[in-house]
Amino acid sequence: MSAGPGPRPLTERFAAQSVIEEVLALQDLVPPRSLPRRIFGGSPLSDASLPWYQGALGEIAVGRILAGLGPEWLVLHAVPVGSGWSDIDHVLVGPAGVFTLNTKNHAGQSVWVAGQTLMVSGTKQRHLYNSAHEAARAAKLLSTAAGVTVQVTGVLVIVGPRRLTIREKPRHVMVLTERQLLASLQRRKAVLNAAQIQNIASAAVTARTWHTKPAAPGNTEELRRKFAALQHLVDQARRRRVAWLLGVPAVGFLMLNPAGPLAAAIVNALTNR
């Protein structure tokens, strides 16, 4: 009897794959939108799936940027790690060393960093701790698999912030915006030769290096197709909200029928996300 397909090399995983799986699972629980919500641009996303969706967009954006690294770099995305559902957004192996990237989509928000403290719009977050933990975990796993000591640098990538202010650099984590990422990696001096890169990369692409029980391969093309369809619906809803907000007919309707059920549906749709 066949044991079934084993884990594939991690090079086959795409940016945000783990997050997209979660988004789609949550969306399966969302009832279809009513006709008024579709007409007036109510978002198809639920409150539960919205942050995952935004996270996926951030990881996809960083994945596109990382495609600009040269062929001497190994770039892995959505690397499952541990024994559960955790993953590392991106793992890089190249002349400048080994890096784990933790991507956070904080579009339009102000991010402030001072030493080990990071604030997003005035609220303290654990991004620095999590990024450092990921790097330390990756170093241990890669060192065991490669048979040599592997140093790993944690990188926190902030996507689309209104402002990133770094008063004092963290000790163990690089903090960059996505626009700074590529240049920062490319200008770092080489610390690994070709043989070292090959040895570490061979360990890094092996799923069992990272996870105790790697999952069987899924249908990545189906995941991409479903997420693209969801993106289309989200973008379509946003365009409709903008059209109604800018349209005189919508304003006139609300003024003439302020208490009607359809007017209430319009207000709800226009203010939803």
C-alpha positions as CSV (number, residue, x, y, z in Angstrom):
1,M,0.0,0.0,0.0
2,S,1.3,3.4,-0.9
3,A,2.2,5.7,2.0
4,G,0.9,8.7,0.0
5,P,2.7,11.8,-1.1
6,G,5.4,13.1,1.2
7,P,6.3,16.7,2.0
8,R,7.5,18.6,-1.0
9,P,10.5,20.9,-1.0
10,L,9.6,24.2,0.7
11,T,10.6,26.0,-2.5
12,E,7.1,25.1,-3.8
13,R,5.3,27.2,-1.1
14,F,4.3,30.7,-2.1
15,A,4.2,34.0,-0.1
16,A,1.3,34.1,2.4
17,Q,0.3,30.5,1.8
18,S,-0.4,29.7,5.4
19,V,-2.3,32.9,6.0
20,I,-4.4,32.5,2.8
21,E,-5.4,29.0,4.0
22,E,-6.7,30.6,7.2
23,V,-8.5,33.4,5.4
24,L,-10.3,31.0,3.1
25,A,-11.2,28.7,6.0
26,L,-12.7,31.6,7.9
27,Q,-14.5,32.8,4.8
28,D,-16.2,29.5,4.3
29,L,-18.1,30.3,7.5
30,V,-19.3,33.7,6.3
31,P,-22.9,33.7,4.9
32,P,-23.5,35.3,1.4
33,R,-24.0,39.0,1.4
34,S,-27.5,40.3,1.0
35,L,-28.4,42.1,-2.2
36,P,-28.3,45.6,-0.6
37,R,-24.8,44.8,0.8
38,R,-23.6,43.7,-2.6
39,I,-25.1,46.7,-4.4
40,F,-23.7,49.3,-1.9
41,G,-20.3,47.7,-1.5
42,G,-20.5,45.9,1.8
43,S,-17.2,44.0,2.3
44,P,-17.3,40.2,1.8
45,L,-14.8,39.9,4.6
46,S,-15.9,39.0,8.2
47,D,-14.4,40.7,11.2
48,A,-12.5,37.5,11.9
49,S,-11.0,37.1,8.4
50,L,-10.2,40.8,7.8
51,P,-6.9,40.9,9.8
52,W,-5.8,37.7,8.2
53,Y,-6.6,39.1,4.7
54,Q,-4.6,42.2,5.4
55,G,-1.7,40.1,6.7
56,A,-1.8,38.1,3.5
57,L,-1.5,41.2,1.4
58,G,1.5,42.3,3.4
59,E,3.3,39.0,2.9
60,I,2.5,39.0,-0.8
61,A,3.9,42.5,-1.2
62,V,7.2,41.4,0.6
63,G,7.3,38.3,-1.5
64,R,7.3,40.3,-4.7
65,I,10.1,42.5,-3.3
66,L,12.2,39.4,-2.4
67,A,11.9,38.2,-6.0
68,G,14.4,41.0,-6.8
69,L,17.2,39.3,-4.9
70,G,19.8,37.6,-7.2
71,P,20.0,33.9,-8.0
72,E,22.6,33.4,-5.3
73,W,19.8,33.8,-2.7
74,L,17.4,31.1,-1.6
75,V,14.0,32.6,-0.7
76,L,11.4,30.5,1.1
77,H,7.9,31.6,2.0
78,A,5.4,30.5,4.7
79,V,7.7,27.9,6.2
80,P,5.7,25.7,8.7
81,V,7.7,25.3,11.9
82,G,7.3,23.3,15.1
83,S,4.5,20.8,15.7
84,G,1.4,22.9,15.1
85,W,0.2,25.6,12.7
86,S,3.0,28.2,13.2
87,D,5.0,29.4,10.3
88,I,7.8,31.8,9.4
89,D,6.8,34.4,6.8
90,H,10.0,34.3,4.8
91,V,13.4,32.6,5.2
92,L,16.4,33.9,3.2
93,V,19.8,32.2,2.7
94,G,22.4,34.1,0.7
95,P,25.9,35.7,0.7
96,A,24.9,38.2,3.4
97,G,23.8,35.4,5.7
98,V,20.6,33.8,6.9
99,F,17.5,35.8,7.8
100,T,14.0,35.2,9.0
101,L,11.4,37.8,8.1
102,N,8.3,38.6,10.1
103,T,6.0,40.7,8.0
104,K,3.4,43.0,9.6
105,N,0.9,45.0,7.5
106,H,0.4,48.3,9.3
107,A,-0.7,50.4,6.3
108,G,-1.4,54.0,7.2
109,Q,-0.4,53.6,10.8
110,S,2.5,55.2,12.8
111,V,5.1,52.8,14.1
112,W,7.5,53.8,16.9
113,V,10.5,51.8,18.0
114,A,12.8,52.4,21.0
115,G,15.1,49.5,22.0
116,Q,12.8,46.6,22.9
117,T,9.6,48.6,22.7
118,L,7.5,48.9,19.6
119,M,4.2,50.8,19.4
120,V,1.7,50.8,16.6
121,S,-0.6,53.9,16.7
122,G,0.2,54.2,20.4
123,T,-0.4,50.5,21.3
124,K,2.5,48.3,22.4
125,Q,3.0,45.2,20.3
126,R,5.1,42.0,20.7
127,H,6.5,42.1,17.1
128,L,10.1,42.5,18.2
129,Y,9.9,39.6,20.7
130,N,8.3,37.3,18.1
131,S,10.8,38.2,15.5
132,A,13.7,37.5,17.8
133,H,12.1,34.2,18.8
134,E,11.7,33.1,15.2
135,A,15.4,33.9,14.4
136,A,16.6,31.9,17.5
137,R,14.4,29.0,16.6
138,A,15.5,29.0,13.0
139,A,19.2,29.1,14.1
140,K,18.7,26.0,16.3
141,L,16.9,24.0,13.7
142,L,19.2,24.9,10.8
143,S,22.3,24.3,12.9
144,T,21.0,20.8,13.7
145,A,20.1,19.9,10.1
146,A,23.2,21.4,8.5
147,G,25.7,20.1,11.0
148,V,27.3,23.5,11.5
149,T,26.5,26.6,13.6
150,V,24.1,28.8,11.7
151,Q,23.7,32.4,12.7
152,V,20.2,33.8,11.8
153,T,19.2,37.5,11.8
154,G,15.6,38.4,12.6
155,V,14.0,41.1,10.5
156,L,10.7,42.8,11.2
157,V,9.3,44.2,8.0
158,I,6.6,46.9,8.4
159,V,4.4,47.2,5.3
160,G,2.9,50.5,4.3
161,P,3.3,52.5,7.6
162,R,2.4,56.2,7.6
163,R,5.6,56.7,9.5
164,L,8.3,54.5,11.0
165,T,10.3,56.2,13.8
166,I,13.2,54.4,15.3
167,R,14.5,56.2,18.4
168,E,16.8,53.4,19.4
169,K,17.6,50.3,17.3
170,P,16.6,47.0,18.9
171,R,19.5,44.8,19.9
172,H,18.5,41.5,18.1
173,V,16.1,42.5,15.3
174,M,16.4,44.7,12.2
175,V,13.3,46.9,11.7
176,L,12.6,48.0,8.1
177,T,9.8,49.1,5.9
178,E,9.2,47.0,2.8
179,R,10.7,49.9,0.7
180,Q,14.0,49.7,2.6
181,L,14.2,45.9,2.6
182,L,15.8,45.0,-0.8
183,A,18.5,47.7,-0.6
184,S,19.3,46.8,3.0
185,L,19.9,43.2,2.1
186,Q,21.9,43.9,-1.0
187,R,24.3,46.3,0.6
188,R,25.2,44.0,3.5
189,K,28.7,42.5,3.2
190,A,29.1,38.8,2.3
191,V,29.6,36.4,5.3
192,L,28.9,33.1,3.6
193,N,30.7,31.5,0.6
194,A,29.0,29.4,-2.0
195,A,29.7,26.1,-0.3
196,Q,28.3,27.3,3.0
197,I,25.2,28.7,1.3
198,Q,24.6,25.4,-0.5
199,N,24.9,23.4,2.8
200,I,22.5,25.6,4.7
201,A,20.1,25.9,1.8
202,S,19.9,22.1,1.4
203,A,18.8,22.0,5.0
204,A,16.4,24.9,4.7
205,V,14.4,23.5,1.8
206,T,13.7,20.3,3.7
207,A,10.3,20.4,5.4
208,R,11.4,18.0,8.2
209,T,14.1,20.5,9.2
210,W,11.4,22.8,10.4
211,H,8.3,20.8,11.3
212,T,7.9,17.5,13.3
213,K,5.1,16.3,11.0
214,P,5.1,18.1,7.7
215,A,1.7,18.1,6.0
216,A,1.1,16.4,2.7
217,P,1.2,18.8,-0.3
218,G,-1.9,20.8,-1.0
219,N,-3.4,22.2,-4.2
220,T,-1.5,25.5,-4.3
221,E,-3.1,26.5,-7.6
222,E,-6.5,26.1,-6.1
223,L,-5.5,28.3,-3.2
224,R,-4.2,31.0,-5.5
225,R,-7.4,30.9,-7.6
226,K,-9.7,31.2,-4.6
227,F,-7.7,34.0,-3.0
228,A,-7.6,35.9,-6.3
229,A,-11.4,35.6,-6.5
230,L,-11.7,36.9,-3.0
231,Q,-9.4,39.8,-3.8
232,H,-11.7,40.6,-6.8
233,L,-14.8,40.8,-4.6
234,V,-13.0,42.9,-1.9
235,D,-11.7,45.4,-4.5
236,Q,-15.1,45.5,-6.3
237,A,-16.8,46.2,-3.0
238,R,-14.3,49.0,-2.2
239,R,-14.9,50.6,-5.6
240,R,-18.7,50.5,-5.1
241,R,-18.4,52.1,-1.6
242,V,-16.2,54.9,-3.1
243,A,-18.7,55.4,-6.0
244,W,-21.6,55.7,-3.6
245,L,-19.8,58.0,-1.2
246,L,-18.9,60.3,-4.1
247,G,-22.3,59.9,-5.9
248,V,-25.0,62.5,-5.5
249,P,-27.8,59.9,-6.0
250,A,-26.7,58.1,-2.8
251,V,-26.7,61.4,-0.8
252,G,-30.1,62.4,-2.2
253,F,-31.6,59.0,-1.4
254,L,-30.4,59.1,2.2
255,M,-31.8,62.7,2.6
256,L,-35.2,61.6,1.2
257,N,-35.4,58.3,3.1
258,P,-33.4,58.7,6.3
259,A,-35.3,56.1,8.3
260,G,-36.0,53.5,5.6
261,P,-34.5,50.0,5.8
262,L,-32.7,50.3,2.5
263,A,-31.2,53.6,3.7
264,A,-29.9,51.8,6.9
265,A,-28.4,49.1,4.7
266,I,-26.6,51.8,2.6
267,V,-25.2,53.5,5.7
268,N,-24.0,50.1,7.0
269,A,-22.4,49.1,3.7
270,L,-20.7,52.5,3.3
271,T,-19.1,52.5,6.7
272,N,-18.1,48.8,6.7
273,R,-14.3,48.6,6.3
